[in-house]
Amino acid sequence: MFGIGFEHLLVIMVVVLLVVGPDKLPDVARALGRGFAEFKRTMDDLKNTMDQDDTVRGLKEEFRSAQREVNLKRHFAKSLIMDQGNEIKTQVYDEPKKAFEAAMAGKSATEAAAIEPGEGETAAAETISPDAGKPEPGPEPEKS
């Protein structure tokens, strides 16, 4: 025990007995026992605190990991929604627009072939003009 043999412990006890005296020896032994118990209790509390710190540290790391995973999934979901939104936009707006433009281009080509020379300007004006098909107004009557 710490390199101290039985003979050394016996010598230490005799010296303590001579220094303290036989009357106060039980009080000193009690005080040393209480001090040792308090020291042991303090060390146990310190160990528990260190264990709790490790537990808290582990929980914080788990929380950060879960938070990173949630942020990654949120970013993935957001990009997925944006991609699907772009696909829907393409299907709803762009494809019908292209089909309409193709139909209009096909119709224009067929109409252009059917129109006689010289009538092209009138036909083009009628398709462009919002008032196409309406009779032209005559001169306004004079007011008296």
Chimera marker file (.cmm) of the C-alpha trace (Angstrom):
<marker_set name="trace">
<marker id="1" x="0.000" y="0.000" z="0.000" r="1" g="1" b="0" radius="0.5"/>
<marker id="2" x="1.855" y="3.077" z="-1.378" r="1" g="1" b="0" radius="0.5"/>
<marker id="3" x="5.190" y="1.425" z="-0.571" r="1" g="1" b="0" radius="0.5"/>
<marker id="4" x="4.504" y="1.627" z="3.173" r="1" g="1" b="0" radius="0.5"/>
<marker id="5" x="4.843" y="-1.623" z="5.069" r="1" g="1" b="0" radius="0.5"/>
<marker id="6" x="3.178" y="-2.730" z="8.292" r="1" g="1" b="0" radius="0.5"/>
<marker id="7" x="6.135" y="-1.559" z="10.389" r="1" g="1" b="0" radius="0.5"/>
<marker id="8" x="5.910" y="1.951" z="8.933" r="1" g="1" b="0" radius="0.5"/>
<marker id="9" x="2.144" y="2.134" z="9.649" r="1" g="1" b="0" radius="0.5"/>
<marker id="10" x="2.781" y="1.013" z="13.228" r="1" g="1" b="0" radius="0.5"/>
<marker id="11" x="5.412" y="3.758" z="13.695" r="1" g="1" b="0" radius="0.5"/>
<marker id="12" x="3.031" y="6.391" z="12.239" r="1" g="1" b="0" radius="0.5"/>
<marker id="13" x="0.241" y="5.299" z="14.652" r="1" g="1" b="0" radius="0.5"/>
<marker id="14" x="2.545" y="5.523" z="17.657" r="1" g="1" b="0" radius="0.5"/>
<marker id="15" x="3.695" y="9.019" z="16.621" r="1" g="1" b="0" radius="0.5"/>
<marker id="16" x="0.063" y="10.182" z="16.133" r="1" g="1" b="0" radius="0.5"/>
<marker id="17" x="-0.855" y="8.721" z="19.539" r="1" g="1" b="0" radius="0.5"/>
<marker id="18" x="2.020" y="10.587" z="21.206" r="1" g="1" b="0" radius="0.5"/>
<marker id="19" x="1.307" y="13.896" z="19.398" r="1" g="1" b="0" radius="0.5"/>
<marker id="20" x="-2.490" y="13.915" z="19.799" r="1" g="1" b="0" radius="0.5"/>
<marker id="21" x="-2.808" y="12.061" z="23.021" r="1" g="1" b="0" radius="0.5"/>
<marker id="22" x="-5.067" y="9.204" z="24.015" r="1" g="1" b="0" radius="0.5"/>
<marker id="23" x="-8.010" y="11.482" z="24.940" r="1" g="1" b="0" radius="0.5"/>
<marker id="24" x="-8.314" y="13.223" z="21.555" r="1" g="1" b="0" radius="0.5"/>
<marker id="25" x="-7.356" y="10.256" z="19.373" r="1" g="1" b="0" radius="0.5"/>
<marker id="26" x="-10.998" y="9.097" z="18.832" r="1" g="1" b="0" radius="0.5"/>
<marker id="27" x="-12.065" y="12.653" z="17.872" r="1" g="1" b="0" radius="0.5"/>
<marker id="28" x="-9.181" y="12.954" z="15.404" r="1" g="1" b="0" radius="0.5"/>
<marker id="29" x="-10.004" y="9.535" z="13.930" r="1" g="1" b="0" radius="0.5"/>
<marker id="30" x="-13.676" y="10.570" z="13.581" r="1" g="1" b="0" radius="0.5"/>
<marker id="31" x="-12.702" y="13.845" z="11.901" r="1" g="1" b="0" radius="0.5"/>
<marker id="32" x="-10.368" y="12.020" z="9.505" r="1" g="1" b="0" radius="0.5"/>
<marker id="33" x="-13.130" y="9.510" z="8.694" r="1" g="1" b="0" radius="0.5"/>
<marker id="34" x="-15.639" y="12.314" z="8.018" r="1" g="1" b="0" radius="0.5"/>
<marker id="35" x="-13.086" y="14.169" z="5.900" r="1" g="1" b="0" radius="0.5"/>
<marker id="36" x="-12.352" y="11.022" z="3.913" r="1" g="1" b="0" radius="0.5"/>
<marker id="37" x="-16.098" y="10.350" z="3.461" r="1" g="1" b="0" radius="0.5"/>
<marker id="38" x="-16.650" y="13.951" z="2.313" r="1" g="1" b="0" radius="0.5"/>
<marker id="39" x="-13.713" y="13.662" z="-0.089" r="1" g="1" b="0" radius="0.5"/>
<marker id="40" x="-15.117" y="10.401" z="-1.470" r="1" g="1" b="0" radius="0.5"/>
<marker id="41" x="-18.607" y="11.961" z="-1.847" r="1" g="1" b="0" radius="0.5"/>
<marker id="42" x="-17.127" y="14.965" z="-3.652" r="1" g="1" b="0" radius="0.5"/>
<marker id="43" x="-15.181" y="12.722" z="-6.013" r="1" g="1" b="0" radius="0.5"/>
<marker id="44" x="-18.330" y="10.693" z="-6.766" r="1" g="1" b="0" radius="0.5"/>
<marker id="45" x="-20.252" y="13.910" z="-7.496" r="1" g="1" b="0" radius="0.5"/>
<marker id="46" x="-17.440" y="15.039" z="-9.788" r="1" g="1" b="0" radius="0.5"/>
<marker id="47" x="-17.503" y="11.706" z="-11.626" r="1" g="1" b="0" radius="0.5"/>
<marker id="48" x="-21.298" y="11.944" z="-12.009" r="1" g="1" b="0" radius="0.5"/>
<marker id="49" x="-20.978" y="15.494" z="-13.323" r="1" g="1" b="0" radius="0.5"/>
<marker id="50" x="-18.362" y="14.374" z="-15.819" r="1" g="1" b="0" radius="0.5"/>
<marker id="51" x="-20.619" y="11.495" z="-16.908" r="1" g="1" b="0" radius="0.5"/>
<marker id="52" x="-23.542" y="13.901" z="-17.270" r="1" g="1" b="0" radius="0.5"/>
<marker id="53" x="-21.343" y="16.247" z="-19.323" r="1" g="1" b="0" radius="0.5"/>
<marker id="54" x="-20.440" y="13.339" z="-21.590" r="1" g="1" b="0" radius="0.5"/>
<marker id="55" x="-24.116" y="12.402" z="-21.868" r="1" g="1" b="0" radius="0.5"/>
<marker id="56" x="-25.095" y="16.000" z="-22.650" r="1" g="1" b="0" radius="0.5"/>
<marker id="57" x="-22.266" y="16.260" z="-25.162" r="1" g="1" b="0" radius="0.5"/>
<marker id="58" x="-23.473" y="13.055" z="-26.825" r="1" g="1" b="0" radius="0.5"/>
<marker id="59" x="-27.071" y="14.311" z="-26.900" r="1" g="1" b="0" radius="0.5"/>
<marker id="60" x="-25.945" y="17.612" z="-28.415" r="1" g="1" b="0" radius="0.5"/>
<marker id="61" x="-24.043" y="15.757" z="-31.120" r="1" g="1" b="0" radius="0.5"/>
<marker id="62" x="-27.065" y="13.548" z="-31.846" r="1" g="1" b="0" radius="0.5"/>
<marker id="63" x="-29.264" y="16.666" z="-32.032" r="1" g="1" b="0" radius="0.5"/>
<marker id="64" x="-26.851" y="18.387" z="-34.425" r="1" g="1" b="0" radius="0.5"/>
<marker id="65" x="-26.704" y="15.265" z="-36.576" r="1" g="1" b="0" radius="0.5"/>
<marker id="66" x="-30.509" y="15.040" z="-36.673" r="1" g="1" b="0" radius="0.5"/>
<marker id="67" x="-30.708" y="18.760" z="-37.459" r="1" g="1" b="0" radius="0.5"/>
<marker id="68" x="-28.261" y="18.350" z="-40.353" r="1" g="1" b="0" radius="0.5"/>
<marker id="69" x="-30.292" y="15.412" z="-41.657" r="1" g="1" b="0" radius="0.5"/>
<marker id="70" x="-33.545" y="17.397" z="-41.434" r="1" g="1" b="0" radius="0.5"/>
<marker id="71" x="-31.955" y="20.356" z="-43.256" r="1" g="1" b="0" radius="0.5"/>
<marker id="72" x="-30.646" y="18.031" z="-45.960" r="1" g="1" b="0" radius="0.5"/>
<marker id="73" x="-34.068" y="16.401" z="-46.392" r="1" g="1" b="0" radius="0.5"/>
<marker id="74" x="-35.747" y="19.819" z="-46.439" r="1" g="1" b="0" radius="0.5"/>
<marker id="75" x="-33.350" y="21.011" z="-49.134" r="1" g="1" b="0" radius="0.5"/>
<marker id="76" x="-33.951" y="17.821" z="-51.122" r="1" g="1" b="0" radius="0.5"/>
<marker id="77" x="-37.738" y="18.189" z="-50.797" r="1" g="1" b="0" radius="0.5"/>
<marker id="78" x="-37.551" y="21.850" z="-51.804" r="1" g="1" b="0" radius="0.5"/>
<marker id="79" x="-35.514" y="21.058" z="-54.912" r="1" g="1" b="0" radius="0.5"/>
<marker id="80" x="-37.850" y="18.159" z="-55.739" r="1" g="1" b="0" radius="0.5"/>
<marker id="81" x="-40.864" y="20.461" z="-55.455" r="1" g="1" b="0" radius="0.5"/>
<marker id="82" x="-39.152" y="23.066" z="-57.634" r="1" g="1" b="0" radius="0.5"/>
<marker id="83" x="-38.355" y="20.409" z="-60.265" r="1" g="1" b="0" radius="0.5"/>
<marker id="84" x="-41.921" y="19.133" z="-60.235" r="1" g="1" b="0" radius="0.5"/>
<marker id="85" x="-43.201" y="22.712" z="-60.447" r="1" g="1" b="0" radius="0.5"/>
<marker id="86" x="-41.037" y="23.301" z="-63.493" r="1" g="1" b="0" radius="0.5"/>
<marker id="87" x="-42.322" y="20.079" z="-65.070" r="1" g="1" b="0" radius="0.5"/>
<marker id="88" x="-45.922" y="21.103" z="-64.400" r="1" g="1" b="0" radius="0.5"/>
<marker id="89" x="-45.245" y="24.549" z="-65.834" r="1" g="1" b="0" radius="0.5"/>
<marker id="90" x="-43.823" y="22.928" z="-68.928" r="1" g="1" b="0" radius="0.5"/>
<marker id="91" x="-46.819" y="20.649" z="-69.284" r="1" g="1" b="0" radius="0.5"/>
<marker id="92" x="-49.435" y="23.300" z="-68.539" r="1" g="1" b="0" radius="0.5"/>
<marker id="93" x="-47.983" y="26.342" z="-70.281" r="1" g="1" b="0" radius="0.5"/>
<marker id="94" x="-45.183" y="25.545" z="-72.672" r="1" g="1" b="0" radius="0.5"/>
<marker id="95" x="-46.445" y="22.395" z="-74.410" r="1" g="1" b="0" radius="0.5"/>
<marker id="96" x="-49.916" y="23.794" z="-75.237" r="1" g="1" b="0" radius="0.5"/>
<marker id="97" x="-48.282" y="27.045" z="-76.337" r="1" g="1" b="0" radius="0.5"/>
<marker id="98" x="-45.939" y="25.155" z="-78.657" r="1" g="1" b="0" radius="0.5"/>
<marker id="99" x="-48.822" y="23.068" z="-79.988" r="1" g="1" b="0" radius="0.5"/>
<marker id="100" x="-50.877" y="26.243" z="-80.560" r="1" g="1" b="0" radius="0.5"/>
<marker id="101" x="-47.957" y="27.957" z="-82.290" r="1" g="1" b="0" radius="0.5"/>
<marker id="102" x="-47.390" y="24.875" z="-84.452" r="1" g="1" b="0" radius="0.5"/>
<marker id="103" x="-51.086" y="24.792" z="-85.348" r="1" g="1" b="0" radius="0.5"/>
<marker id="104" x="-51.051" y="28.475" z="-86.151" r="1" g="1" b="0" radius="0.5"/>
<marker id="105" x="-47.930" y="28.054" z="-88.265" r="1" g="1" b="0" radius="0.5"/>
<marker id="106" x="-49.566" y="25.131" z="-90.090" r="1" g="1" b="0" radius="0.5"/>
<marker id="107" x="-52.777" y="27.118" z="-90.571" r="1" g="1" b="0" radius="0.5"/>
<marker id="108" x="-50.853" y="30.149" z="-91.850" r="1" g="1" b="0" radius="0.5"/>
<marker id="109" x="-48.990" y="28.007" z="-94.369" r="1" g="1" b="0" radius="0.5"/>
<marker id="110" x="-52.269" y="26.476" z="-95.638" r="1" g="1" b="0" radius="0.5"/>
<marker id="111" x="-53.996" y="29.876" z="-95.793" r="1" g="1" b="0" radius="0.5"/>
<marker id="112" x="-51.055" y="31.426" z="-97.565" r="1" g="1" b="0" radius="0.5"/>
<marker id="113" x="-51.228" y="28.772" z="-100.267" r="1" g="1" b="0" radius="0.5"/>
<marker id="114" x="-55.007" y="29.275" z="-100.684" r="1" g="1" b="0" radius="0.5"/>
<marker id="115" x="-54.842" y="33.084" z="-100.964" r="1" g="1" b="0" radius="0.5"/>
<marker id="116" x="-54.528" y="34.513" z="-104.476" r="1" g="1" b="0" radius="0.5"/>
<marker id="117" x="-51.849" y="37.043" z="-105.207" r="1" g="1" b="0" radius="0.5"/>
<marker id="118" x="-52.950" y="40.547" z="-104.315" r="1" g="1" b="0" radius="0.5"/>
<marker id="119" x="-55.375" y="39.328" z="-101.697" r="1" g="1" b="0" radius="0.5"/>
<marker id="120" x="-52.530" y="38.574" z="-99.284" r="1" g="1" b="0" radius="0.5"/>
<marker id="121" x="-52.416" y="42.055" z="-97.835" r="1" g="1" b="0" radius="0.5"/>
<marker id="122" x="-56.160" y="42.142" z="-97.227" r="1" g="1" b="0" radius="0.5"/>
<marker id="123" x="-56.193" y="38.654" z="-95.692" r="1" g="1" b="0" radius="0.5"/>
<marker id="124" x="-53.208" y="39.500" z="-93.511" r="1" g="1" b="0" radius="0.5"/>
<marker id="125" x="-54.859" y="42.743" z="-92.421" r="1" g="1" b="0" radius="0.5"/>
<marker id="126" x="-58.062" y="40.874" z="-91.574" r="1" g="1" b="0" radius="0.5"/>
<marker id="127" x="-56.250" y="38.294" z="-89.443" r="1" g="1" b="0" radius="0.5"/>
<marker id="128" x="-54.205" y="40.932" z="-87.662" r="1" g="1" b="0" radius="0.5"/>
<marker id="129" x="-56.930" y="43.557" z="-87.251" r="1" g="1" b="0" radius="0.5"/>
<marker id="130" x="-59.137" y="43.158" z="-84.188" r="1" g="1" b="0" radius="0.5"/>
<marker id="131" x="-62.020" y="44.765" z="-86.154" r="1" g="1" b="0" radius="0.5"/>
<marker id="132" x="-61.850" y="42.158" z="-88.914" r="1" g="1" b="0" radius="0.5"/>
<marker id="133" x="-65.267" y="41.265" z="-90.260" r="1" g="1" b="0" radius="0.5"/>
<marker id="134" x="-66.949" y="44.489" z="-89.147" r="1" g="1" b="0" radius="0.5"/>
<marker id="135" x="-68.336" y="46.840" z="-91.792" r="1" g="1" b="0" radius="0.5"/>
<marker id="136" x="-66.320" y="49.953" z="-92.325" r="1" g="1" b="0" radius="0.5"/>
<marker id="137" x="-68.034" y="53.054" z="-91.020" r="1" g="1" b="0" radius="0.5"/>
<marker id="138" x="-69.062" y="55.546" z="-93.634" r="1" g="1" b="0" radius="0.5"/>
<marker id="139" x="-68.616" y="59.293" z="-93.465" r="1" g="1" b="0" radius="0.5"/>
<marker id="140" x="-70.232" y="60.844" z="-90.473" r="1" g="1" b="0" radius="0.5"/>
<marker id="141" x="-73.387" y="62.826" z="-91.121" r="1" g="1" b="0" radius="0.5"/>
<marker id="142" x="-73.062" y="66.557" z="-90.677" r="1" g="1" b="0" radius="0.5"/>
<marker id="143" x="-74.632" y="68.042" z="-87.672" r="1" g="1" b="0" radius="0.5"/>
<marker id="144" x="-76.704" y="71.150" z="-88.132" r="1" g="1" b="0" radius="0.5"/>
<link id1="1" id2="2" r="1" g="1" b="0" radius="0.2"/>
<link id1="2" id2="3" r="1" g="1" b="0" radius="0.2"/>
<link id1="3" id2="4" r="1" g="1" b="0" radius="0.2"/>
<link id1="4" id2="5" r="1" g="1" b="0" radius="0.2"/>
<link id1="5" id2="6" r="1" g="1" b="0" radius="0.2"/>
<link id1="6" id2="7" r="1" g="1" b="0" radius="0.2"/>
<link id1="7" id2="8" r="1" g="1" b="0" radius="0.2"/>
<link id1="8" id2="9" r="1" g="1" b="0" radius="0.2"/>
<link id1="9" id2="10" r="1" g="1" b="0" radius="0.2"/>
<link id1="10" id2="11" r="1" g="1" b="0" radius="0.2"/>
<link id1="11" id2="12" r="1" g="1" b="0" radius="0.2"/>
<link id1="12" id2="13" r="1" g="1" b="0" radius="0.2"/>
<link id1="13" id2="14" r="1" g="1" b="0" radius="0.2"/>
<link id1="14" id2="15" r="1" g="1" b="0" radius="0.2"/>
<link id1="15" id2="16" r="1" g="1" b="0" radius="0.2"/>
<link id1="16" id2="17" r="1" g="1" b="0" radius="0.2"/>
<link id1="17" id2="18" r="1" g="1" b="0" radius="0.2"/>
<link id1="18" id2="19" r="1" g="1" b="0" radius="0.2"/>
<link id1="19" id2="20" r="1" g="1" b="0" radius="0.2"/>
<link id1="20" id2="21" r="1" g="1" b="0" radius="0.2"/>
<link id1="21" id2="22" r="1" g="1" b="0" radius="0.2"/>
<link id1="22" id2="23" r="1" g="1" b="0" radius="0.2"/>
<link id1="23" id2="24" r="1" g="1" b="0" radius="0.2"/>
<link id1="24" id2="25" r="1" g="1" b="0" radius="0.2"/>
<link id1="25" id2="26" r="1" g="1" b="0" radius="0.2"/>
<link id1="26" id2="27" r="1" g="1" b="0" radius="0.2"/>
<link id1="27" id2="28" r="1" g="1" b="0" radius="0.2"/>
<link id1="28" id2="29" r="1" g="1" b="0" radius="0.2"/>
<link id1="29" id2="30" r="1" g="1" b="0" radius="0.2"/>
<link id1="30" id2="31" r="1" g="1" b="0" radius="0.2"/>
<link id1="31" id2="32" r="1" g="1" b="0" radius="0.2"/>
<link id1="32" id2="33" r="1" g="1" b="0" radius="0.2"/>
<link id1="33" id2="34" r="1" g="1" b="0" radius="0.2"/>
<link id1="34" id2="35" r="1" g="1" b="0" radius="0.2"/>
<link id1="35" id2="36" r="1" g="1" b="0" radius="0.2"/>
<link id1="36" id2="37" r="1" g="1" b="0" radius="0.2"/>
<link id1="37" id2="38" r="1" g="1" b="0" radius="0.2"/>
<link id1="38" id2="39" r="1" g="1" b="0" radius="0.2"/>
<link id1="39" id2="40" r="1" g="1" b="0" radius="0.2"/>
<link id1="40" id2="41" r="1" g="1" b="0" radius="0.2"/>
<link id1="41" id2="42" r="1" g="1" b="0" radius="0.2"/>
<link id1="42" id2="43" r="1" g="1" b="0" radius="0.2"/>
<link id1="43" id2="44" r="1" g="1" b="0" radius="0.2"/>
<link id1="44" id2="45" r="1" g="1" b="0" radius="0.2"/>
<link id1="45" id2="46" r="1" g="1" b="0" radius="0.2"/>
<link id1="46" id2="47" r="1" g="1" b="0" radius="0.2"/>
<link id1="47" id2="48" r="1" g="1" b="0" radius="0.2"/>
<link id1="48" id2="49" r="1" g="1" b="0" radius="0.2"/>
<link id1="49" id2="50" r="1" g="1" b="0" radius="0.2"/>
<link id1="50" id2="51" r="1" g="1" b="0" radius="0.2"/>
<link id1="51" id2="52" r="1" g="1" b="0" radius="0.2"/>
<link id1="52" id2="53" r="1" g="1" b="0" radius="0.2"/>
<link id1="53" id2="54" r="1" g="1" b="0" radius="0.2"/>
<link id1="54" id2="55" r="1" g="1" b="0" radius="0.2"/>
<link id1="55" id2="56" r="1" g="1" b="0" radius="0.2"/>
<link id1="56" id2="57" r="1" g="1" b="0" radius="0.2"/>
<link id1="57" id2="58" r="1" g="1" b="0" radius="0.2"/>
<link id1="58" id2="59" r="1" g="1" b="0" radius="0.2"/>
<link id1="59" id2="60" r="1" g="1" b="0" radius="0.2"/>
<link id1="60" id2="61" r="1" g="1" b="0" radius="0.2"/>
<link id1="61" id2="62" r="1" g="1" b="0" radius="0.2"/>
<link id1="62" id2="63" r="1" g="1" b="0" radius="0.2"/>
<link id1="63" id2="64" r="1" g="1" b="0" radius="0.2"/>
<link id1="64" id2="65" r="1" g="1" b="0" radius="0.2"/>
<link id1="65" id2="66" r="1" g="1" b="0" radius="0.2"/>
<link id1="66" id2="67" r="1" g="1" b="0" radius="0.2"/>
<link id1="67" id2="68" r="1" g="1" b="0" radius="0.2"/>
<link id1="68" id2="69" r="1" g="1" b="0" radius="0.2"/>
<link id1="69" id2="70" r="1" g="1" b="0" radius="0.2"/>
<link id1="70" id2="71" r="1" g="1" b="0" radius="0.2"/>
<link id1="71" id2="72" r="1" g="1" b="0" radius="0.2"/>
<link id1="72" id2="73" r="1" g="1" b="0" radius="0.2"/>
<link id1="73" id2="74" r="1" g="1" b="0" radius="0.2"/>
<link id1="74" id2="75" r="1" g="1" b="0" radius="0.2"/>
<link id1="75" id2="76" r="1" g="1" b="0" radius="0.2"/>
<link id1="76" id2="77" r="1" g="1" b="0" radius="0.2"/>
<link id1="77" id2="78" r="1" g="1" b="0" radius="0.2"/>
<link id1="78" id2="79" r="1" g="1" b="0" radius="0.2"/>
<link id1="79" id2="80" r="1" g="1" b="0" radius="0.2"/>
<link id1="80" id2="81" r="1" g="1" b="0" radius="0.2"/>
<link id1="81" id2="82" r="1" g="1" b="0" radius="0.2"/>
<link id1="82" id2="83" r="1" g="1" b="0" radius="0.2"/>
<link id1="83" id2="84" r="1" g="1" b="0" radius="0.2"/>
<link id1="84" id2="85" r="1" g="1" b="0" radius="0.2"/>
<link id1="85" id2="86" r="1" g="1" b="0" radius="0.2"/>
<link id1="86" id2="87" r="1" g="1" b="0" radius="0.2"/>
<link id1="87" id2="88" r="1" g="1" b="0" radius="0.2"/>
<link id1="88" id2="89" r="1" g="1" b="0" radius="0.2"/>
<link id1="89" id2="90" r="1" g="1" b="0" radius="0.2"/>
<link id1="90" id2="91" r="1" g="1" b="0" radius="0.2"/>
<link id1="91" id2="92" r="1" g="1" b="0" radius="0.2"/>
<link id1="92" id2="93" r="1" g="1" b="0" radius="0.2"/>
<link id1="93" id2="94" r="1" g="1" b="0" radius="0.2"/>
<link id1="94" id2="95" r="1" g="1" b="0" radius="0.2"/>
<link id1="95" id2="96" r="1" g="1" b="0" radius="0.2"/>
<link id1="96" id2="97" r="1" g="1" b="0" radius="0.2"/>
<link id1="97" id2="98" r="1" g="1" b="0" radius="0.2"/>
<link id1="98" id2="99" r="1" g="1" b="0" radius="0.2"/>
<link id1="99" id2="100" r="1" g="1" b="0" radius="0.2"/>
<link id1="100" id2="101" r="1" g="1" b="0" radius="0.2"/>
<link id1="101" id2="102" r="1" g="1" b="0" radius="0.2"/>
<link id1="102" id2="103" r="1" g="1" b="0" radius="0.2"/>
<link id1="103" id2="104" r="1" g="1" b="0" radius="0.2"/>
<link id1="104" id2="105" r="1" g="1" b="0" radius="0.2"/>
<link id1="105" id2="106" r="1" g="1" b="0" radius="0.2"/>
<link id1="106" id2="107" r="1" g="1" b="0" radius="0.2"/>
<link id1="107" id2="108" r="1" g="1" b="0" radius="0.2"/>
<link id1="108" id2="109" r="1" g="1" b="0" radius="0.2"/>
<link id1="109" id2="110" r="1" g="1" b="0" radius="0.2"/>
<link id1="110" id2="111" r="1" g="1" b="0" radius="0.2"/>
<link id1="111" id2="112" r="1" g="1" b="0" radius="0.2"/>
<link id1="112" id2="113" r="1" g="1" b="0" radius="0.2"/>
<link id1="113" id2="114" r="1" g="1" b="0" radius="0.2"/>
<link id1="114" id2="115" r="1" g="1" b="0" radius="0.2"/>
<link id1="115" id2="116" r="1" g="1" b="0" radius="0.2"/>
<link id1="116" id2="117" r="1" g="1" b="0" radius="0.2"/>
<link id1="117" id2="118" r="1" g="1" b="0" radius="0.2"/>
<link id1="118" id2="119" r="1" g="1" b="0" radius="0.2"/>
<link id1="119" id2="120" r="1" g="1" b="0" radius="0.2"/>
<link id1="120" id2="121" r="1" g="1" b="0" radius="0.2"/>
<link id1="121" id2="122" r="1" g="1" b="0" radius="0.2"/>
<link id1="122" id2="123" r="1" g="1" b="0" radius="0.2"/>
<link id1="123" id2="124" r="1" g="1" b="0" radius="0.2"/>
<link id1="124" id2="125" r="1" g="1" b="0" radius="0.2"/>
<link id1="125" id2="126" r="1" g="1" b="0" radius="0.2"/>
<link id1="126" id2="127" r="1" g="1" b="0" radius="0.2"/>
<link id1="127" id2="128" r="1" g="1" b="0" radius="0.2"/>
<link id1="128" id2="129" r="1" g="1" b="0" radius="0.2"/>
<link id1="129" id2="130" r="1" g="1" b="0" radius="0.2"/>
<link id1="130" id2="131" r="1" g="1" b="0" radius="0.2"/>
<link id1="131" id2="132" r="1" g="1" b="0" radius="0.2"/>
<link id1="132" id2="133" r="1" g="1" b="0" radius="0.2"/>
<link id1="133" id2="134" r="1" g="1" b="0" radius="0.2"/>
<link id1="134" id2="135" r="1" g="1" b="0" radius="0.2"/>
<link id1="135" id2="136" r="1" g="1" b="0" radius="0.2"/>
<link id1="136" id2="137" r="1" g="1" b="0" radius="0.2"/>
<link id1="137" id2="138" r="1" g="1" b="0" radius="0.2"/>
<link id1="138" id2="139" r="1" g="1" b="0" radius="0.2"/>
<link id1="139" id2="140" r="1" g="1" b="0" radius="0.2"/>
<link id1="140" id2="141" r="1" g="1" b="0" radius="0.2"/>
<link id1="141" id2="142" r="1" g="1" b="0" radius="0.2"/>
<link id1="142" id2="143" r="1" g="1" b="0" radius="0.2"/>
<link id1="143" id2="144" r="1" g="1" b="0" radius="0.2"/>
</marker_set>
